[in-house]
């Protein structure tokens, strides 16, 4: 049994109801947080970590990423790559993500269940990476968004079968594709690609097996359809309207925003610009609607899935949501305690309170007040073990 003492110059536990505290002592017992106190606790300790010049936060949670995509090439180009190349690149994506202070990820779909294998080997300690919730294959309609790598299905019976296949393969969470998307060339982002009975069928099977359901949806009508269908979280929500926001609030549906950043788009192709860039000009309005209705918001990078979004750049996305109207504190909550609630892991992680897993990120500066400081990671602890010093 190992005990670690952390001295935090500034400390934020990740809870919306809390404020930043100064000169806080955190004691870890193996992988668990034992205590959090303003008074220096008694030893002995096996390890003393002095972060009195820094800010200590919960380990960050990326609620929308694709770790088996390299984040440099388009999905349709990647689909032609050798699978061993994908696997080796995924190892680097895992490492970069963890060292950026992201200790947990919801992986929302990859190639041939590679994400499920990655999770297995991270859990076994073979690979260095964040905790993962794996989705397995995305489930889409025939010719729907990401059809080239997804499990295509048509009608309620096939959607039930497709969800059961992902659960059998080891998926922790289910991902549906309900509208057109940028990664599939030529698609209209407002196009609704799933029928209501298909969504309901998928949710019934997933929920019966204690799996949460997330869904890709850009257009306003598509968002409303999936909320009506019973999903737990809506990814992107790019063109959210007042009616859709009210439905989400009434049903307790999470919004997972995936904001872009100009630094993440160095080589845009004309088709991507034509179809996706108008969403950026709508970001502030979408956030205004979401905040007005007090939606539960989590934040993801869409790293990999967006062919111009590199892994480990959650800080860019945090800057973007703040530009769109969210406070820095609420943005941090969106990648800590709110994110943990979104993916159903709030009983074990997402906030720095006694009894929870010791996942911690340490920053130079104070991201809770100045969101740009979220890029200044100086140390990372996952499960009580120092993985970046």
C-alpha positions as CSV (number, residue, x, y, z in Angstrom):
1,X,0.0,0.0,0.0
2,X,1.5,3.3,-1.2
3,X,0.6,6.7,0.1
4,X,1.3,9.9,-1.9
5,X,1.1,13.5,-0.7
6,X,0.3,16.2,-3.2
7,X,0.6,19.9,-2.2
8,X,-1.4,22.1,-4.6
9,X,-0.8,25.8,-4.8
10,X,-4.3,26.1,-6.4
11,X,-6.9,23.3,-6.4
12,X,-10.2,22.8,-8.2
13,X,-12.1,19.6,-7.6
14,X,-14.1,19.8,-10.9
15,X,-17.5,20.3,-9.4
16,X,-19.7,23.2,-10.6
17,X,-20.6,24.1,-7.1
18,X,-17.0,24.5,-6.0
19,X,-14.4,27.3,-6.3
20,X,-10.7,27.3,-6.7
21,X,-8.9,26.8,-3.4
22,X,-5.4,27.7,-2.4
23,X,-2.8,25.6,-0.6
24,X,-4.6,22.3,-0.5
25,X,-3.2,18.9,0.4
26,X,-4.3,15.7,-1.4
27,X,-3.4,12.3,-0.1
28,X,-3.6,9.3,-2.4
29,X,-3.7,5.7,-1.1
30,X,-2.7,3.5,-4.1
31,X,-5.1,4.4,-6.9
32,X,-7.7,6.1,-4.7
33,X,-8.0,9.7,-3.3
34,X,-7.8,9.2,0.5
35,X,-8.3,12.8,1.6
36,X,-8.4,16.5,0.5
37,X,-7.6,19.1,3.2
38,X,-6.5,22.6,3.9
39,X,-4.3,21.3,6.7
40,X,-1.1,19.3,6.1
41,X,-1.8,15.7,7.0
42,X,0.5,13.4,9.0
43,X,2.8,11.0,7.2
44,X,4.6,8.9,6.5
45,X,4.3,9.1,2.7
46,X,6.0,7.1,0.0
47,X,6.1,10.0,-2.4
48,X,5.8,13.8,-1.9
49,X,4.8,15.9,-4.9
50,X,5.1,19.6,-4.5
51,X,2.8,21.4,-7.0
52,X,2.6,24.6,-4.9
53,X,3.5,26.7,-7.9
54,X,0.7,25.1,-10.1
55,X,-3.0,24.3,-10.3
56,X,-4.3,20.8,-9.6
57,X,-7.4,19.6,-11.4
58,X,-9.1,16.3,-12.1
59,X,-7.7,14.4,-15.0
60,X,-9.5,15.6,-18.1
61,X,-12.1,13.6,-20.0
62,X,-12.5,13.8,-23.8
63,X,-16.0,12.7,-24.5
64,X,-15.7,12.4,-28.2
65,X,-12.6,11.0,-29.9
66,X,-11.4,8.4,-32.4
67,X,-8.1,7.1,-31.2
68,X,-7.7,4.6,-34.0
69,X,-7.7,7.4,-36.6
70,X,-4.5,9.3,-37.0
71,X,-6.0,12.8,-37.2
72,X,-4.1,13.7,-40.4
73,X,-5.9,12.0,-43.2
74,X,-9.5,11.7,-44.3
75,X,-11.6,8.8,-43.2
76,X,-11.9,7.4,-46.7
77,X,-8.2,7.5,-47.3
78,X,-7.5,5.9,-43.9
79,X,-9.9,3.0,-44.7
80,X,-7.4,1.9,-47.4
81,X,-4.4,1.8,-45.0
82,X,-2.9,-1.5,-43.8
83,X,-4.4,-2.4,-40.4
84,X,-1.0,-2.8,-38.8
85,X,-0.1,0.8,-39.7
86,X,-3.4,1.9,-38.1
87,X,-2.5,0.0,-34.9
88,X,1.0,1.5,-34.6
89,X,-0.4,5.0,-35.1
90,X,-3.0,4.4,-32.5
91,X,-0.3,3.6,-30.0
92,X,1.1,7.1,-30.5
93,X,-2.4,8.6,-30.3
94,X,-2.9,7.0,-26.9
95,X,0.4,8.3,-25.6
96,X,-0.1,11.8,-26.8
97,X,-3.6,12.0,-25.4
98,X,-2.7,10.8,-21.9
99,X,0.4,13.1,-21.7
100,X,-1.9,16.1,-22.5
101,X,-3.7,15.5,-19.2
102,X,-6.6,13.5,-20.7
103,X,-6.9,10.5,-18.4
104,X,-10.3,9.2,-19.8
105,X,-11.7,9.0,-23.3
106,X,-15.0,8.0,-24.8
107,X,-13.9,6.5,-28.2
108,X,-16.8,6.9,-30.5
109,X,-15.9,4.4,-33.2
110,X,-12.9,3.0,-35.2
111,X,-11.8,0.4,-37.6
112,X,-12.9,-3.2,-37.0
113,X,-13.1,-3.0,-33.2
114,X,-9.5,-1.7,-32.9
115,X,-10.7,0.6,-30.1
116,X,-11.9,-2.4,-28.1
117,X,-8.5,-4.0,-28.4
118,X,-6.8,-0.7,-27.5
119,X,-8.9,-0.5,-24.3
120,X,-8.0,-4.1,-23.4
121,X,-4.3,-3.5,-23.6
122,X,-4.4,-0.1,-21.9
123,X,-6.3,-1.8,-19.0
124,X,-3.7,-4.6,-18.9
125,X,-0.8,-2.1,-18.8
126,X,0.6,-3.2,-22.1
127,X,-0.1,0.2,-23.7
128,X,0.3,3.7,-22.2
129,X,-2.9,5.6,-22.6
130,X,-6.1,7.0,-21.0
131,X,-8.9,5.0,-19.6
132,X,-11.3,4.2,-22.5
133,X,-14.9,3.6,-23.1
134,X,-15.0,1.9,-26.5
135,X,-17.9,2.0,-28.9
136,X,-16.8,-0.6,-31.4
137,X,-18.3,0.0,-34.8
138,X,-20.5,3.0,-35.4
139,X,-24.0,1.9,-36.4
140,X,-25.4,3.8,-39.5
141,X,-27.9,3.3,-42.2
142,X,-26.9,1.9,-45.6
143,X,-24.9,4.7,-47.2
144,X,-25.1,6.8,-44.0
145,X,-22.4,8.8,-42.4
146,X,-19.1,6.9,-42.1
147,X,-20.6,3.9,-43.9
148,X,-17.1,2.8,-45.1
149,X,-16.1,1.7,-41.6
150,X,-19.5,1.4,-39.8
151,X,-22.0,-1.4,-39.3
152,X,-24.7,-0.6,-41.9
153,X,-28.3,-1.5,-40.8
154,X,-31.8,-0.9,-42.0
155,X,-35.0,-1.2,-40.0
156,X,-35.5,-1.9,-36.3
157,X,-34.6,-5.6,-36.4
158,X,-31.2,-4.9,-38.0
159,X,-30.4,-2.1,-35.6
160,X,-31.1,-4.4,-32.7
161,X,-28.8,-7.0,-34.2
162,X,-26.1,-4.4,-34.9
163,X,-26.1,-3.1,-31.3
164,X,-26.0,-6.7,-30.0
165,X,-22.9,-7.3,-32.2
166,X,-21.1,-4.3,-30.7
167,X,-21.9,-5.5,-27.2
168,X,-20.7,-9.0,-28.0
169,X,-17.4,-7.6,-29.3
170,X,-16.9,-5.7,-26.0
171,X,-18.4,-2.2,-26.5
172,X,-18.9,-0.2,-23.4
173,X,-21.1,2.4,-25.1
174,X,-23.0,2.6,-28.4
175,X,-22.6,5.2,-31.2
176,X,-25.3,5.9,-33.8
177,X,-25.0,8.1,-36.9
178,X,-28.2,10.0,-37.4
179,X,-27.4,12.8,-39.9
180,X,-25.0,13.6,-42.6
181,X,-21.4,14.4,-41.6
182,X,-18.3,16.1,-42.8
183,X,-16.1,13.0,-43.0
184,X,-18.3,11.4,-45.6
185,X,-17.8,13.3,-48.9
186,X,-20.8,15.2,-50.4
187,X,-23.3,14.6,-47.5
188,X,-25.8,17.2,-46.5
189,X,-25.3,17.8,-42.7
190,X,-29.1,18.4,-42.3
191,X,-30.0,15.1,-43.9
192,X,-31.8,12.8,-41.4
193,X,-30.5,9.3,-42.0
194,X,-32.2,7.2,-39.3
195,X,-35.9,6.5,-38.7
196,X,-37.4,7.0,-35.3
197,X,-38.2,3.3,-34.8
198,X,-34.6,2.4,-35.7
199,X,-33.3,4.8,-33.0
200,X,-35.7,3.5,-30.4
201,X,-34.8,-0.1,-31.2
202,X,-31.1,0.6,-30.8
203,X,-31.7,2.4,-27.5
204,X,-33.9,-0.4,-26.1
205,X,-31.2,-3.0,-26.7
206,X,-28.4,-0.8,-25.4
207,X,-30.2,0.3,-22.3
208,X,-31.3,-3.3,-21.5
209,X,-27.7,-4.2,-21.5
210,X,-26.7,-1.1,-19.4
211,X,-25.0,0.7,-22.2
212,X,-25.4,4.4,-22.9
213,X,-26.2,5.6,-26.4
214,X,-24.6,8.6,-28.1
215,X,-25.5,9.8,-31.6
216,X,-23.9,12.0,-34.2
217,X,-26.3,14.7,-35.2
218,X,-25.7,18.1,-36.8
219,X,-29.1,19.4,-38.1
220,X,-31.9,20.7,-35.8
221,X,-34.5,18.2,-37.0
222,X,-32.1,15.3,-36.6
223,X,-31.3,16.4,-33.1
224,X,-35.0,16.4,-32.2
225,X,-35.5,13.0,-33.7
226,X,-32.7,11.3,-31.8
227,X,-33.8,12.9,-28.5
228,X,-37.3,11.6,-29.1
229,X,-35.7,8.2,-29.8
230,X,-34.3,8.1,-26.3
231,X,-30.5,8.6,-26.7
232,X,-28.4,9.6,-23.7
233,X,-26.2,12.1,-25.4
234,X,-26.1,14.0,-28.7
235,X,-22.7,14.6,-30.3
236,X,-22.0,17.9,-32.1
237,X,-25.5,19.5,-31.9
238,X,-24.2,22.0,-34.4
239,X,-27.5,23.5,-35.5
240,X,-29.4,23.1,-32.2
241,X,-32.6,25.2,-32.0
242,X,-34.8,26.3,-29.1
243,X,-37.3,23.5,-29.5
244,X,-34.5,20.9,-29.6
245,X,-32.8,22.4,-26.5
246,X,-36.0,22.3,-24.6
247,X,-36.5,18.6,-25.5
248,X,-33.0,17.9,-24.4
249,X,-33.4,19.7,-21.1
250,X,-36.8,18.0,-20.4
251,X,-35.3,14.5,-21.0
252,X,-32.0,15.1,-19.4
253,X,-30.1,14.5,-22.7
254,X,-26.4,15.5,-22.6
255,X,-25.0,17.8,-25.3
256,X,-21.4,16.8,-26.4
257,X,-19.9,19.8,-28.2
258,X,-17.0,19.2,-30.5
259,X,-15.7,22.7,-31.4
260,X,-13.1,23.3,-34.1
261,X,-10.1,25.6,-33.8
262,X,-8.3,27.4,-36.5
263,X,-5.0,25.9,-35.4
264,X,-6.5,22.4,-36.0
265,X,-7.4,23.0,-39.7
266,X,-4.1,23.6,-41.6
267,X,-5.0,21.9,-44.9
268,X,-8.7,22.1,-45.5
269,X,-10.0,20.7,-48.7
270,X,-12.7,22.6,-50.7
271,X,-15.5,20.1,-49.9
272,X,-14.8,20.3,-46.2
273,X,-14.8,24.1,-46.2
274,X,-18.0,24.3,-48.2
275,X,-20.0,22.0,-45.9
276,X,-18.4,22.3,-42.5
277,X,-17.1,25.9,-42.0
278,X,-20.6,27.5,-41.8
279,X,-21.0,25.5,-38.6
280,X,-18.2,27.5,-37.0
281,X,-20.1,30.8,-37.6
282,X,-23.1,29.2,-35.9
283,X,-21.2,28.1,-32.8
284,X,-21.9,31.1,-30.7
285,X,-25.6,30.9,-31.4
286,X,-25.7,27.2,-30.6
287,X,-23.9,27.8,-27.3
288,X,-26.2,30.7,-26.5
289,X,-29.2,28.4,-26.9
290,X,-27.6,25.6,-24.9
291,X,-26.7,27.9,-22.0
292,X,-30.1,29.6,-22.0
293,X,-31.8,26.2,-21.5
294,X,-29.1,25.1,-19.0
295,X,-28.2,22.0,-20.8
296,X,-25.7,19.5,-19.4
297,X,-22.7,20.0,-21.6
298,X,-19.6,17.8,-22.1
299,X,-16.8,18.7,-24.5
300,X,-14.9,16.5,-27.0
301,X,-12.2,17.0,-29.6
302,X,-13.5,14.7,-32.4
303,X,-9.8,14.0,-32.8
304,X,-9.1,11.6,-35.6
305,X,-12.7,11.5,-36.8
306,X,-12.2,15.0,-38.0
307,X,-9.4,14.6,-40.6
308,X,-7.8,17.8,-39.4
309,X,-8.0,17.4,-35.7
310,X,-4.8,16.0,-34.0
311,X,-4.9,14.0,-30.8
312,X,-4.2,15.6,-27.5
313,X,-5.5,19.1,-28.3
314,X,-8.4,19.3,-26.0
315,X,-7.1,22.7,-24.9
316,X,-7.9,24.2,-28.4
317,X,-11.5,23.0,-28.0
318,X,-11.8,24.5,-24.5
319,X,-10.6,27.9,-25.9
320,X,-13.3,27.7,-28.6
321,X,-16.2,27.0,-26.2
322,X,-15.1,30.0,-24.1
323,X,-15.0,32.1,-27.3
324,X,-18.6,30.9,-27.9
325,X,-19.8,32.1,-24.6
326,X,-19.1,29.5,-21.9
327,X,-17.1,30.5,-18.9
328,X,-13.6,29.0,-18.3
329,X,-14.9,27.3,-15.1
330,X,-17.9,25.8,-16.9
331,X,-15.6,24.6,-19.7
332,X,-13.4,22.8,-17.2
333,X,-16.5,21.3,-15.6
334,X,-17.4,20.1,-19.1
335,X,-14.2,18.0,-19.3
336,X,-14.3,16.8,-15.7
337,X,-17.4,16.2,-13.5
338,X,-20.0,16.9,-16.2
339,X,-18.1,14.7,-18.7
340,X,-18.0,11.9,-16.1
341,X,-21.8,12.2,-15.6
342,X,-22.3,12.1,-19.4
343,X,-20.5,8.8,-19.8
344,X,-21.9,7.3,-16.6
345,X,-18.6,7.2,-14.6
346,X,-19.2,10.0,-12.1
347,X,-19.3,7.5,-9.2
348,X,-15.6,6.7,-9.8
349,X,-13.9,9.7,-11.5
350,X,-14.4,13.3,-12.8
351,X,-13.9,15.1,-9.5
352,X,-11.2,15.2,-6.8
353,X,-13.0,13.9,-3.8
354,X,-12.2,11.1,-1.3
355,X,-13.0,7.7,-2.6
356,X,-12.7,8.4,-6.3
357,X,-9.9,7.3,-8.6
358,X,-6.7,9.4,-8.4
359,X,-6.7,10.8,-11.9
360,X,-5.1,14.2,-11.8
361,X,-3.8,16.8,-14.2
362,X,-1.4,19.6,-13.1
363,X,-1.2,22.9,-15.0
364,X,1.1,25.9,-15.0
365,X,-1.3,28.9,-14.6
366,X,-4.9,28.5,-13.8
367,X,-7.3,27.1,-16.5
368,X,-10.3,27.7,-14.3
369,X,-9.7,31.5,-14.8
370,X,-7.7,31.6,-18.0
371,X,-8.7,28.8,-20.3
372,X,-5.5,29.1,-22.4
373,X,-3.6,27.7,-19.5
374,X,-5.2,24.3,-20.2
375,X,-2.5,23.8,-22.7
376,X,0.2,24.1,-20.0
377,X,0.3,20.6,-18.6
378,X,3.2,19.9,-16.3
379,X,2.2,16.6,-14.7
380,X,-0.3,13.8,-15.1
381,X,-1.4,11.1,-12.6
382,X,-3.6,8.2,-13.7
383,X,-4.8,5.8,-11.1
384,X,-2.4,7.1,-8.5
385,X,0.7,6.6,-10.8
386,X,2.7,9.5,-12.1
387,X,2.8,9.1,-15.9
388,X,4.1,12.6,-16.7
389,X,6.4,14.6,-14.4
